[in-house]
C-alpha cells in the first residue's frame, strides 16, 4: 500500500464524514439562529427555549436523513472492502 492510496482513503473518509454531518449541523445552525433571533426580538433569555427546539429539529433531521446516511456508510464500507485486494498488491 503506497501513500497515495492512504491519502485517497483518508480523503474519501473525510468527505463522507462531512456529507453525513452536514444535514444535522445545518439543521441545528438554522434552528439555533431562528431561536436566537426570536429571543433577541422578544428579549426572553431562557436556556430551554434554545435547546428543546434544536434537539427536536436535529432528531427530525436524523429521522428524515437516517436512511440515506446509513446507505452512504454501507456503500463506502463495501467500496473499501472491494479495494482490499488491490491495496495489498494482489
N, CA, C and O atoms as a CHARMM CRD file, in Angstrom:
* protein
*
  360
    1    1 UNK  N      0.84700  -1.16100   0.00000 PROA 1      0.00000
    2    1 UNK  CA     0.00000   0.00000   0.00000 PROA 1      0.00000
    3    1 UNK  C      0.90200   1.23700   0.00000 PROA 1      0.00000
    4    1 UNK  O      1.77700   1.37800   0.85400 PROA 1      0.00000
    5    2 UNK  N      0.68200   2.11400  -0.95000 PROA 2      0.00000
    6    2 UNK  CA     1.50500   3.31300  -1.03300 PROA 2      0.00000
    7    2 UNK  C      0.79700   4.50200  -0.38200 PROA 2      0.00000
    8    2 UNK  O     -0.35900   4.41300   0.03000 PROA 2      0.00000
    9    3 UNK  N      1.52400   5.60700  -0.30600 PROA 3      0.00000
   10    3 UNK  CA     0.97600   6.77800   0.38300 PROA 3      0.00000
   11    3 UNK  C     -0.19900   7.39900  -0.36600 PROA 3      0.00000
   12    3 UNK  O     -1.08600   7.98300   0.25600 PROA 3      0.00000
   13    4 UNK  N     -0.21600   7.28000  -1.69600 PROA 4      0.00000
   14    4 UNK  CA    -1.33400   7.82800  -2.46300 PROA 4      0.00000
   15    4 UNK  C     -2.64600   7.12300  -2.12000 PROA 4      0.00000
   16    4 UNK  O     -3.69300   7.76200  -2.02700 PROA 4      0.00000
   17    5 UNK  N     -2.58500   5.81900  -1.93500 PROA 5      0.00000
   18    5 UNK  CA    -3.78700   5.06400  -1.57800 PROA 5      0.00000
   19    5 UNK  C     -4.27900   5.45700  -0.18600 PROA 5      0.00000
   20    5 UNK  O     -5.48200   5.59300   0.03700 PROA 5      0.00000
   21    6 UNK  N     -3.35400   5.63500   0.73500 PROA 6      0.00000
   22    6 UNK  CA    -3.72500   6.02500   2.09700 PROA 6      0.00000
   23    6 UNK  C     -4.36200   7.41400   2.09300 PROA 6      0.00000
   24    6 UNK  O     -5.37600   7.64700   2.75100 PROA 6      0.00000
   25    7 UNK  N     -3.75100   8.33100   1.34300 PROA 7      0.00000
   26    7 UNK  CA    -4.30700   9.68100   1.25600 PROA 7      0.00000
   27    7 UNK  C     -5.68100   9.68300   0.58500 PROA 7      0.00000
   28    7 UNK  O     -6.57300  10.43300   0.98300 PROA 7      0.00000
   29    8 UNK  N     -5.84200   8.84500  -0.42700 PROA 8      0.00000
   30    8 UNK  CA    -7.13300   8.75900  -1.11200 PROA 8      0.00000
   31    8 UNK  C     -8.21600   8.22300  -0.18000 PROA 8      0.00000
   32    8 UNK  O     -9.32900   8.74900  -0.15300 PROA 8      0.00000
   33    9 UNK  N     -7.89700   7.19200   0.57500 PROA 9      0.00000
   34    9 UNK  CA    -8.86400   6.63200   1.52900 PROA 9      0.00000
   35    9 UNK  C     -9.19600   7.65400   2.61100 PROA 9      0.00000
   36    9 UNK  O    -10.35600   7.81300   2.98900 PROA 9      0.00000
   37   10 UNK  N     -8.18000   8.34000   3.10200 PROA 10     0.00000
   38   10 UNK  CA    -8.41600   9.36500   4.11900 PROA 10     0.00000
   39   10 UNK  C     -9.27900  10.50100   3.59800 PROA 10     0.00000
   40   10 UNK  O    -10.16300  10.98700   4.30400 PROA 10     0.00000
   41   11 UNK  N     -9.02900  10.92700   2.36700 PROA 11     0.00000
   42   11 UNK  CA    -9.82200  11.99200   1.76600 PROA 11     0.00000
   43   11 UNK  C    -11.26700  11.55700   1.58000 PROA 11     0.00000
   44   11 UNK  O    -12.19000  12.31700   1.87400 PROA 11     0.00000
   45   12 UNK  N    -11.46700  10.33100   1.09100 PROA 12     0.00000
   46   12 UNK  CA   -12.83200   9.82700   0.92100 PROA 12     0.00000
   47   12 UNK  C    -13.55500   9.71500   2.25900 PROA 12     0.00000
   48   12 UNK  O    -14.74700  10.01100   2.34600 PROA 12     0.00000
   49   13 UNK  N    -12.84400   9.29000   3.30100 PROA 13     0.00000
   50   13 UNK  CA   -13.46300   9.16000   4.62200 PROA 13     0.00000
   51   13 UNK  C    -13.83700  10.52700   5.17800 PROA 13     0.00000
   52   13 UNK  O    -14.90000  10.67700   5.78000 PROA 13     0.00000
   53   14 UNK  N    -12.98600  11.51700   4.98500 PROA 14     0.00000
   54   14 UNK  CA   -13.29800  12.85300   5.47900 PROA 14     0.00000
   55   14 UNK  C    -14.46000  13.47700   4.70500 PROA 14     0.00000
   56   14 UNK  O    -15.30100  14.15400   5.29500 PROA 14     0.00000
   57   15 UNK  N    -14.51500  13.25500   3.39500 PROA 15     0.00000
   58   15 UNK  CA   -15.63700  13.76000   2.60800 PROA 15     0.00000
   59   15 UNK  C    -16.94100  13.08700   3.02600 PROA 15     0.00000
   60   15 UNK  O    -17.98100  13.74100   3.10900 PROA 15     0.00000
   61   16 UNK  N    -16.88900  11.79100   3.28700 PROA 16     0.00000
   62   16 UNK  CA   -18.08000  11.08200   3.75500 PROA 16     0.00000
   63   16 UNK  C    -18.52700  11.61100   5.11700 PROA 16     0.00000
   64   16 UNK  O    -19.72000  11.80200   5.34900 PROA 16     0.00000
   65   17 UNK  N    -17.57900  11.84600   6.00900 PROA 17     0.00000
   66   17 UNK  CA   -17.93200  12.38800   7.33100 PROA 17     0.00000
   67   17 UNK  C    -18.57800  13.76500   7.19100 PROA 17     0.00000
   68   17 UNK  O    -19.53800  14.07300   7.89800 PROA 17     0.00000
   69   18 UNK  N    -18.06700  14.58100   6.29900 PROA 18     0.00000
   70   18 UNK  CA   -18.66800  15.88600   6.06800 PROA 18     0.00000
   71   18 UNK  C    -20.06600  15.79200   5.48300 PROA 18     0.00000
   72   18 UNK  O    -20.97100  16.52200   5.88700 PROA 18     0.00000
   73   19 UNK  N    -20.23700  14.87200   4.51300 PROA 19     0.00000
   74   19 UNK  CA   -21.56400  14.68500   3.91400 PROA 19     0.00000
   75   19 UNK  C    -22.57400  14.17800   4.93200 PROA 19     0.00000
   76   19 UNK  O    -23.73600  14.58500   4.90400 PROA 19     0.00000
   77   20 UNK  N    -22.15100  13.30100   5.82600 PROA 20     0.00000
   78   20 UNK  CA   -23.06700  12.74100   6.80800 PROA 20     0.00000
   79   20 UNK  C    -23.39000  13.73100   7.93300 PROA 20     0.00000
   80   20 UNK  O    -24.49300  13.71500   8.47800 PROA 20     0.00000
   81   21 UNK  N    -22.44100  14.57800   8.27300 PROA 21     0.00000
   82   21 UNK  CA   -22.66500  15.52800   9.36200 PROA 21     0.00000
   83   21 UNK  C    -23.39700  16.78000   8.91000 PROA 21     0.00000
   84   21 UNK  O    -24.02800  17.45200   9.72600 PROA 21     0.00000
   85   22 UNK  N    -23.32600  17.10500   7.62800 PROA 22     0.00000
   86   22 UNK  CA   -23.87700  18.36500   7.13700 PROA 22     0.00000
   87   22 UNK  C    -25.37300  18.54800   7.40400 PROA 22     0.00000
   88   22 UNK  O    -25.75500  19.61400   7.88800 PROA 22     0.00000
   89   23 UNK  N    -26.23400  17.57800   7.12100 PROA 23     0.00000
   90   23 UNK  CA   -27.66700  17.83200   7.36900 PROA 23     0.00000
   91   23 UNK  C    -27.98900  18.12300   8.83000 PROA 23     0.00000
   92   23 UNK  O    -28.81000  18.99100   9.12500 PROA 23     0.00000
   93   24 UNK  N    -27.35800  17.41400   9.72800 PROA 24     0.00000
   94   24 UNK  CA   -27.62700  17.60800  11.15000 PROA 24     0.00000
   95   24 UNK  C    -27.08200  18.96200  11.60600 PROA 24     0.00000
   96   24 UNK  O    -27.75500  19.69900  12.32700 PROA 24     0.00000
   97   25 UNK  N    -25.85600  19.28600  11.17900 PROA 25     0.00000
   98   25 UNK  CA   -25.25500  20.54100  11.60300 PROA 25     0.00000
   99   25 UNK  C    -25.96800  21.74600  11.01700 PROA 25     0.00000
  100   25 UNK  O    -26.16100  22.74800  11.70600 PROA 25     0.00000
  101   26 UNK  N    -26.35900  21.66000   9.75800 PROA 26     0.00000
  102   26 UNK  CA   -27.07000  22.78100   9.13600 PROA 26     0.00000
  103   26 UNK  C    -28.44000  22.97000   9.78500 PROA 26     0.00000
  104   26 UNK  O    -28.87700  24.10000   9.99900 PROA 26     0.00000
  105   27 UNK  N    -29.10800  21.87600  10.09400 PROA 27     0.00000
  106   27 UNK  CA   -30.39700  21.97400  10.78500 PROA 27     0.00000
  107   27 UNK  C    -30.24100  22.64000  12.14600 PROA 27     0.00000
  108   27 UNK  O    -31.02100  23.52500  12.49800 PROA 27     0.00000
  109   28 UNK  N    -29.24400  22.22300  12.90600 PROA 28     0.00000
  110   28 UNK  CA   -29.00800  22.82400  14.22000 PROA 28     0.00000
  111   28 UNK  C    -28.64100  24.29900  14.08000 PROA 28     0.00000
  112   28 UNK  O    -29.05300  25.12200  14.89700 PROA 28     0.00000
  113   29 UNK  N    -27.87700  24.63000  13.06000 PROA 29     0.00000
  114   29 UNK  CA   -27.48200  26.01900  12.83700 PROA 29     0.00000
  115   29 UNK  C    -28.68100  26.89300  12.50600 PROA 29     0.00000
  116   29 UNK  O    -28.83800  27.97600  13.07100 PROA 29     0.00000
  117   30 UNK  N    -29.51900  26.43200  11.60000 PROA 30     0.00000
  118   30 UNK  CA   -30.67700  27.22400  11.17300 PROA 30     0.00000
  119   30 UNK  C    -31.66600  27.39900  12.32200 PROA 30     0.00000
  120   30 UNK  O    -32.14400  28.50700  12.56700 PROA 30     0.00000
  121   31 UNK  N    -31.97400  26.31600  13.02400 PROA 31     0.00000
  122   31 UNK  CA   -32.92000  26.40000  14.13300 PROA 31     0.00000
  123   31 UNK  C    -32.33800  27.24500  15.26700 PROA 31     0.00000
  124   31 UNK  O    -33.05300  28.04600  15.86800 PROA 31     0.00000
  125   32 UNK  N    -31.06800  27.07500  15.55800 PROA 32     0.00000
  126   32 UNK  CA   -30.43100  27.87800  16.59800 PROA 32     0.00000
  127   32 UNK  C    -30.44000  29.35600  16.25700 PROA 32     0.00000
  128   32 UNK  O    -30.67800  30.19600  17.12400 PROA 32     0.00000
  129   33 UNK  N    -30.17900  29.67800  14.98600 PROA 33     0.00000
  130   33 UNK  CA   -30.22000  31.07700  14.56200 PROA 33     0.00000
  131   33 UNK  C    -31.62200  31.65100  14.66300 PROA 33     0.00000
  132   33 UNK  O    -31.80500  32.78300  15.11100 PROA 33     0.00000
  133   34 UNK  N    -32.61300  30.86900  14.24700 PROA 34     0.00000
  134   34 UNK  CA   -34.00100  31.34300  14.30600 PROA 34     0.00000
  135   34 UNK  C    -34.44300  31.57300  15.75100 PROA 34     0.00000
  136   34 UNK  O    -35.08900  32.57700  16.05200 PROA 34     0.00000
  137   35 UNK  N    -34.09900  30.65200  16.63500 PROA 35     0.00000
  138   35 UNK  CA   -34.47100  30.80000  18.04200 PROA 35     0.00000
  139   35 UNK  C    -33.71900  31.96900  18.66400 PROA 35     0.00000
  140   35 UNK  O    -34.28700  32.72000  19.45700 PROA 35     0.00000
  141   36 UNK  N    -32.45100  32.13000  18.31400 PROA 36     0.00000
  142   36 UNK  CA   -31.67700  33.25500  18.81700 PROA 36     0.00000
  143   36 UNK  C    -32.25900  34.58200  18.35500 PROA 36     0.00000
  144   36 UNK  O    -32.32900  35.53900  19.12600 PROA 36     0.00000
  145   37 UNK  N    -32.67200  34.63500  17.10700 PROA 37     0.00000
  146   37 UNK  CA   -33.30600  35.84000  16.58900 PROA 37     0.00000
  147   37 UNK  C    -34.61600  36.12100  17.32200 PROA 37     0.00000
  148   37 UNK  O    -34.90800  37.26500  17.67300 PROA 37     0.00000
  149   38 UNK  N    -35.39000  35.08300  17.54600 PROA 38     0.00000
  150   38 UNK  CA   -36.64700  35.23200  18.28000 PROA 38     0.00000
  151   38 UNK  C    -36.39500  35.70100  19.70800 PROA 38     0.00000
  152   38 UNK  O    -37.12400  36.55100  20.22000 PROA 38     0.00000
  153   39 UNK  N    -35.36700  35.15400  20.35400 PROA 39     0.00000
  154   39 UNK  CA   -35.05000  35.55800  21.71600 PROA 39     0.00000
  155   39 UNK  C    -34.58300  37.00800  21.77100 PROA 39     0.00000
  156   39 UNK  O    -34.92000  37.73200  22.70800 PROA 39     0.00000
  157   40 UNK  N    -33.81800  37.43400  20.78500 PROA 40     0.00000
  158   40 UNK  CA   -33.35600  38.81800  20.80400 PROA 40     0.00000
  159   40 UNK  C    -34.48900  39.78900  20.50000 PROA 40     0.00000
  160   40 UNK  O    -34.48300  40.91500  20.99800 PROA 40     0.00000
  161   41 UNK  N    -35.44800  39.37800  19.70000 PROA 41     0.00000
  162   41 UNK  CA   -36.58700  40.25600  19.40500 PROA 41     0.00000
  163   41 UNK  C    -37.49600  40.38600  20.62400 PROA 41     0.00000
  164   41 UNK  O    -37.92800  41.48300  20.97600 PROA 41     0.00000
  165   42 UNK  N    -37.78000  39.25100  21.26300 PROA 42     0.00000
  166   42 UNK  CA   -38.70100  39.26400  22.40500 PROA 42     0.00000
  167   42 UNK  C    -38.00200  39.50700  23.73400 PROA 42     0.00000
  168   42 UNK  O    -38.67800  39.71900  24.74000 PROA 42     0.00000
  169   43 UNK  N    -36.69000  39.48600  23.77500 PROA 43     0.00000
  170   43 UNK  CA   -35.87100  39.66300  24.97600 PROA 43     0.00000
  171   43 UNK  C    -36.19100  38.62900  26.05200 PROA 43     0.00000
  172   43 UNK  O    -36.12100  38.91500  27.24700 PROA 43     0.00000
  173   44 UNK  N    -36.54000  37.43500  25.61000 PROA 44     0.00000
  174   44 UNK  CA   -36.75200  36.31800  26.53000 PROA 44     0.00000
  175   44 UNK  C    -35.49900  35.45000  26.46400 PROA 44     0.00000
  176   44 UNK  O    -35.23700  34.82100  25.43900 PROA 44     0.00000
  177   45 UNK  N    -34.72500  35.41000  27.54600 PROA 45     0.00000
  178   45 UNK  CA   -33.46500  34.67800  27.56100 PROA 45     0.00000
  179   45 UNK  C    -33.61600  33.40600  28.39600 PROA 45     0.00000
  180   45 UNK  O    -33.15000  33.34100  29.53400 PROA 45     0.00000
  181   46 UNK  N    -34.25500  32.42200  27.83200 PROA 46     0.00000
  182   46 UNK  CA   -34.47000  31.14700  28.51300 PROA 46     0.00000
  183   46 UNK  C    -33.63700  30.08700  27.81000 PROA 46     0.00000
  184   46 UNK  O    -33.69500  29.95900  26.58700 PROA 46     0.00000
  185   47 UNK  N    -32.86200  29.32500  28.57800 PROA 47     0.00000
  186   47 UNK  CA   -31.95700  28.34100  28.00200 PROA 47     0.00000
  187   47 UNK  C    -32.72200  27.20800  27.32800 PROA 47     0.00000
  188   47 UNK  O    -32.35100  26.76000  26.24300 PROA 47     0.00000
  189   48 UNK  N    -33.77900  26.75200  27.96700 PROA 48     0.00000
  190   48 UNK  CA   -34.52900  25.63100  27.39900 PROA 48     0.00000
  191   48 UNK  C    -35.25100  26.02400  26.12200 PROA 48     0.00000
  192   48 UNK  O    -35.54700  25.16600  25.28900 PROA 48     0.00000
  193   49 UNK  N    -35.53900  27.30700  25.95700 PROA 49     0.00000
  194   49 UNK  CA   -36.17400  27.76800  24.73200 PROA 49     0.00000
  195   49 UNK  C    -35.25400  27.56700  23.53800 PROA 49     0.00000
  196   49 UNK  O    -35.72200  27.41200  22.41000 PROA 49     0.00000
  197   50 UNK  N    -33.95600  27.57100  23.78000 PROA 50     0.00000
  198   50 UNK  CA   -32.99800  27.34400  22.70400 PROA 50     0.00000
  199   50 UNK  C    -32.70700  25.86200  22.49600 PROA 50     0.00000
  200   50 UNK  O    -32.53600  25.41000  21.36400 PROA 50     0.00000
  201   51 UNK  N    -32.65100  25.11600  23.58100 PROA 51     0.00000
  202   51 UNK  CA   -32.21500  23.72400  23.49500 PROA 51     0.00000
  203   51 UNK  C    -33.28100  22.78300  22.93700 PROA 51     0.00000
  204   51 UNK  O    -32.99600  21.97300  22.05500 PROA 51     0.00000
  205   52 UNK  N    -34.48200  22.88900  23.43800 PROA 52     0.00000
  206   52 UNK  CA   -35.53500  21.92800  23.09300 PROA 52     0.00000
  207   52 UNK  C    -35.89200  21.95300  21.60700 PROA 52     0.00000
  208   52 UNK  O    -35.94700  20.88600  20.99600 PROA 52     0.00000
  209   53 UNK  N    -36.13800  23.11100  20.99400 PROA 53     0.00000
  210   53 UNK  CA   -36.44300  23.08800  19.55400 PROA 53     0.00000
  211   53 UNK  C    -35.27700  22.58600  18.70300 PROA 53     0.00000
  212   53 UNK  O    -35.47700  21.91900  17.68800 PROA 53     0.00000
  213   54 UNK  N    -34.06000  22.91600  19.13200 PROA 54     0.00000
  214   54 UNK  CA   -32.89300  22.44800  18.39200 PROA 54     0.00000
  215   54 UNK  C    -32.76800  20.93100  18.47800 PROA 54     0.00000
  216   54 UNK  O    -32.44900  20.27900  17.48400 PROA 54     0.00000
  217   55 UNK  N    -33.01500  20.36800  19.64800 PROA 55     0.00000
  218   55 UNK  CA   -32.95500  18.91300  19.81600 PROA 55     0.00000
  219   55 UNK  C    -34.03700  18.22500  18.99900 PROA 55     0.00000
  220   55 UNK  O    -33.79200  17.17900  18.39900 PROA 55     0.00000
  221   56 UNK  N    -35.23100  18.80300  18.97100 PROA 56     0.00000
  222   56 UNK  CA   -36.31900  18.22100  18.17900 PROA 56     0.00000
  223   56 UNK  C    -36.00500  18.29200  16.69000 PROA 56     0.00000
  224   56 UNK  O    -36.25500  17.33600  15.95600 PROA 56     0.00000
  225   57 UNK  N    -35.45800  19.42000  16.24000 PROA 57     0.00000
  226   57 UNK  CA   -35.12700  19.58000  14.82200 PROA 57     0.00000
  227   57 UNK  C    -34.00900  18.62500  14.39900 PROA 57     0.00000
  228   57 UNK  O    -34.05600  18.06100  13.30600 PROA 57     0.00000
  229   58 UNK  N    -33.01800  18.44600  15.25000 PROA 58     0.00000
  230   58 UNK  CA   -31.92500  17.51200  14.93200 PROA 58     0.00000
  231   58 UNK  C    -32.45200  16.07900  14.89300 PROA 58     0.00000
  232   58 UNK  O    -32.05000  15.29400  14.03500 PROA 58     0.00000
  233   59 UNK  N    -33.34400  15.73700  15.81300 PROA 59     0.00000
  234   59 UNK  CA   -33.94000  14.39500  15.79700 PROA 59     0.00000
  235   59 UNK  C    -34.75200  14.18900  14.52300 PROA 59     0.00000
  236   59 UNK  O    -34.71400  13.11100  13.93000 PROA 59     0.00000
  237   60 UNK  N    -35.48600  15.21700  14.10000 PROA 60     0.00000
  238   60 UNK  CA   -36.24900  15.10100  12.85100 PROA 60     0.00000
  239   60 UNK  C    -35.31800  14.96200  11.65200 PROA 60     0.00000
  240   60 UNK  O    -35.60100  14.19300  10.73300 PROA 60     0.00000
  241   61 UNK  N    -34.20700  15.70000  11.65400 PROA 61     0.00000
  242   61 UNK  CA   -33.24500  15.58100  10.55000 PROA 61     0.00000
  243   61 UNK  C    -32.63900  14.17900  10.50700 PROA 61     0.00000
  244   61 UNK  O    -32.40500  13.63100   9.43000 PROA 61     0.00000
  245   62 UNK  N    -32.39000  13.60800  11.66900 PROA 62     0.00000
  246   62 UNK  CA   -31.86000  12.23900  11.70100 PROA 62     0.00000
  247   62 UNK  C    -32.89300  11.22800  11.22900 PROA 62     0.00000
  248   62 UNK  O    -32.55300  10.26000  10.54900 PROA 62     0.00000
  249   63 UNK  N    -34.15400  11.44900  11.58700 PROA 63     0.00000
  250   63 UNK  CA   -35.20700  10.53500  11.12900 PROA 63     0.00000
  251   63 UNK  C    -35.39800  10.63000   9.62000 PROA 63     0.00000
  252   63 UNK  O    -35.59000   9.61500   8.95000 PROA 63     0.00000
  253   64 UNK  N    -35.34800  11.83900   9.08800 PROA 64     0.00000
  254   64 UNK  CA   -35.55400  12.02500   7.65500 PROA 64     0.00000
  255   64 UNK  C    -34.35300  11.54800   6.85400 PROA 64     0.00000
  256   64 UNK  O    -34.51500  10.87000   5.83900 PROA 64     0.00000
  257   65 UNK  N    -33.14900  11.89300   7.29900 PROA 65     0.00000
  258   65 UNK  CA   -31.95800  11.56600   6.52400 PROA 65     0.00000
  259   65 UNK  C    -31.20800  10.33800   6.98700 PROA 65     0.00000
  260   65 UNK  O    -30.15000  10.02000   6.44400 PROA 65     0.00000
  261   66 UNK  N    -31.73500   9.63800   7.97900 PROA 66     0.00000
  262   66 UNK  CA   -31.02500   8.48600   8.53500 PROA 66     0.00000
  263   66 UNK  C    -30.79800   7.36600   7.53900 PROA 66     0.00000
  264   66 UNK  O    -29.72200   6.77000   7.49900 PROA 66     0.00000
  265   67 UNK  N    -31.81700   7.08000   6.73300 PROA 67     0.00000
  266   67 UNK  CA   -31.67700   6.00400   5.75200 PROA 67     0.00000
  267   67 UNK  C    -30.59300   6.33800   4.73200 PROA 67     0.00000
  268   67 UNK  O    -29.79700   5.47400   4.36300 PROA 67     0.00000
  269   68 UNK  N    -30.56100   7.57600   4.28000 PROA 68     0.00000
  270   68 UNK  CA   -29.53200   7.99900   3.32800 PROA 68     0.00000
  271   68 UNK  C    -28.15000   7.91100   3.96300 PROA 68     0.00000
  272   68 UNK  O    -27.19800   7.48400   3.30900 PROA 68     0.00000
  273   69 UNK  N    -28.02700   8.30900   5.22700 PROA 69     0.00000
  274   69 UNK  CA   -26.73800   8.26100   5.91300 PROA 69     0.00000
  275   69 UNK  C    -26.22500   6.83300   6.04200 PROA 69     0.00000
  276   69 UNK  O    -25.04300   6.56500   5.82900 PROA 69     0.00000
  277   70 UNK  N    -27.11700   5.93000   6.38900 PROA 70     0.00000
  278   70 UNK  CA   -26.70900   4.53000   6.52700 PROA 70     0.00000
  279   70 UNK  C    -26.32800   3.93800   5.17600 PROA 70     0.00000
  280   70 UNK  O    -25.34300   3.20600   5.07800 PROA 70     0.00000
  281   71 UNK  N    -27.09600   4.24600   4.13200 PROA 71     0.00000
  282   71 UNK  CA   -26.77000   3.69800   2.81400 PROA 71     0.00000
  283   71 UNK  C    -25.44100   4.25000   2.29900 PROA 71     0.00000
  284   71 UNK  O    -24.68900   3.52600   1.64600 PROA 71     0.00000
  285   72 UNK  N    -25.13700   5.52500   2.58200 PROA 72     0.00000
  286   72 UNK  CA   -23.83700   6.08500   2.18700 PROA 72     0.00000
  287   72 UNK  C    -22.69600   5.39800   2.94200 PROA 72     0.00000
  288   72 UNK  O    -21.65400   5.09700   2.36000 PROA 72     0.00000
  289   73 UNK  N    -22.89500   5.15200   4.23200 PROA 73     0.00000
  290   73 UNK  CA   -21.86500   4.47800   5.03500 PROA 73     0.00000
  291   73 UNK  C    -21.64000   3.04800   4.55800 PROA 73     0.00000
  292   73 UNK  O    -20.50200   2.58400   4.48400 PROA 73     0.00000
  293   74 UNK  N    -22.72300   2.35600   4.23800 PROA 74     0.00000
  294   74 UNK  CA   -22.60500   0.97900   3.75300 PROA 74     0.00000
  295   74 UNK  C    -21.91700   0.94700   2.39300 PROA 74     0.00000
  296   74 UNK  O    -21.08700   0.07300   2.14200 PROA 74     0.00000
  297   75 UNK  N    -22.25300   1.88600   1.51500 PROA 75     0.00000
  298   75 UNK  CA   -21.60500   1.93600   0.19500 PROA 75     0.00000
  299   75 UNK  C    -20.10900   2.20300   0.33500 PROA 75     0.00000
  300   75 UNK  O    -19.30300   1.59800  -0.37200 PROA 75     0.00000
  301   76 UNK  N    -19.73600   3.10100   1.23700 PROA 76     0.00000
  302   76 UNK  CA   -18.32000   3.38100   1.46200 PROA 76     0.00000
  303   76 UNK  C    -17.60200   2.15500   2.01400 PROA 76     0.00000
  304   76 UNK  O    -16.48300   1.84700   1.60400 PROA 76     0.00000
  305   77 UNK  N    -18.25200   1.45300   2.94800 PROA 77     0.00000
  306   77 UNK  CA   -17.64100   0.25900   3.52200 PROA 77     0.00000
  307   77 UNK  C    -17.46200  -0.82600   2.47200 PROA 77     0.00000
  308   77 UNK  O    -16.42500  -1.48800   2.42800 PROA 77     0.00000
  309   78 UNK  N    -18.47800  -1.01200   1.61800 PROA 78     0.00000
  310   78 UNK  CA   -18.34800  -2.00900   0.54200 PROA 78     0.00000
  311   78 UNK  C    -17.22000  -1.62700  -0.41000 PROA 78     0.00000
  312   78 UNK  O    -16.46500  -2.49000  -0.85700 PROA 78     0.00000
  313   79 UNK  N    -17.10500  -0.35100  -0.71700 PROA 79     0.00000
  314   79 UNK  CA   -16.02300   0.09200  -1.60500 PROA 79     0.00000
  315   79 UNK  C    -14.65700  -0.18100  -0.97900 PROA 79     0.00000
  316   79 UNK  O    -13.72400  -0.58200  -1.67500 PROA 79     0.00000
  317   80 UNK  N    -14.53500   0.03400   0.32500 PROA 80     0.00000
  318   80 UNK  CA   -13.26000  -0.21000   0.99900 PROA 80     0.00000
  319   80 UNK  C    -12.93400  -1.70500   1.02300 PROA 80     0.00000
  320   80 UNK  O    -11.78100  -2.09400   0.84100 PROA 80     0.00000
  321   81 UNK  N    -13.95900  -2.54800   1.25000 PROA 81     0.00000
  322   81 UNK  CA   -13.71200  -3.98700   1.23000 PROA 81     0.00000
  323   81 UNK  C    -13.33400  -4.47100  -0.16200 PROA 81     0.00000
  324   81 UNK  O    -12.52500  -5.38800  -0.29500 PROA 81     0.00000
  325   82 UNK  N    -13.90900  -3.86800  -1.20400 PROA 82     0.00000
  326   82 UNK  CA   -13.55400  -4.25500  -2.56800 PROA 82     0.00000
  327   82 UNK  C    -12.14200  -3.81300  -2.92700 PROA 82     0.00000
  328   82 UNK  O    -11.50800  -4.42200  -3.78900 PROA 82     0.00000
  329   83 UNK  N    -11.64300  -2.77300  -2.28700 PROA 83     0.00000
  330   83 UNK  CA   -10.29900  -2.26800  -2.58000 PROA 83     0.00000
  331   83 UNK  C     -9.20700  -3.00900  -1.83100 PROA 83     0.00000
  332   83 UNK  O     -8.02700  -2.78900  -2.10700 PROA 83     0.00000
  333   84 UNK  N     -9.55700  -3.87600  -0.89600 PROA 84     0.00000
  334   84 UNK  CA    -8.53400  -4.55600  -0.09400 PROA 84     0.00000
  335   84 UNK  C     -7.55800  -5.34500  -0.95400 PROA 84     0.00000
  336   84 UNK  O     -6.35300  -5.22000  -0.73400 PROA 84     0.00000
  337   85 UNK  N     -7.99600  -6.14900  -1.92000 PROA 85     0.00000
  338   85 UNK  CA    -7.01400  -6.90700  -2.72200 PROA 85     0.00000
  339   85 UNK  C     -6.04700  -6.00400  -3.49800 PROA 85     0.00000
  340   85 UNK  O     -4.86100  -6.31800  -3.60100 PROA 85     0.00000
  341   86 UNK  N     -6.53200  -4.90900  -4.03300 PROA 86     0.00000
  342   86 UNK  CA    -5.63600  -4.02300  -4.77500 PROA 86     0.00000
  343   86 UNK  C     -4.69400  -3.28600  -3.83400 PROA 86     0.00000
  344   86 UNK  O     -3.56600  -2.97100  -4.21400 PROA 86     0.00000
  345   87 UNK  N     -5.13600  -3.00900  -2.62300 PROA 87     0.00000
  346   87 UNK  CA    -4.26600  -2.32000  -1.66700 PROA 87     0.00000
  347   87 UNK  C     -3.16000  -3.23400  -1.15000 PROA 87     0.00000
  348   87 UNK  O     -2.06800  -2.77500  -0.81400 PROA 87     0.00000
  349   88 UNK  N     -3.45300  -4.52300  -1.09000 PROA 88     0.00000
  350   88 UNK  CA    -2.44300  -5.47100  -0.62900 PROA 88     0.00000
  351   88 UNK  C     -1.50500  -5.90300  -1.75500 PROA 88     0.00000
  352   88 UNK  O     -0.54100  -6.63300  -1.52100 PROA 88     0.00000
  353   89 UNK  N     -1.78500  -5.45900  -2.95100 PROA 89     0.00000
  354   89 UNK  CA    -0.89600  -5.76300  -4.06700 PROA 89     0.00000
  355   89 UNK  C     -1.21400  -7.06900  -4.76400 PROA 89     0.00000
  356   89 UNK  O     -0.36300  -7.63000  -5.45500 PROA 89     0.00000
  357   90 UNK  N     -2.42600  -7.55500  -4.59100 PROA 90     0.00000
  358   90 UNK  CA    -2.76400  -8.84700  -5.16200 PROA 90     0.00000
  359   90 UNK  C     -3.56500  -8.79600  -6.36500 PROA 90     0.00000
  360   90 UNK  O     -3.90400  -9.83800  -6.92600 PROA 90     0.00000
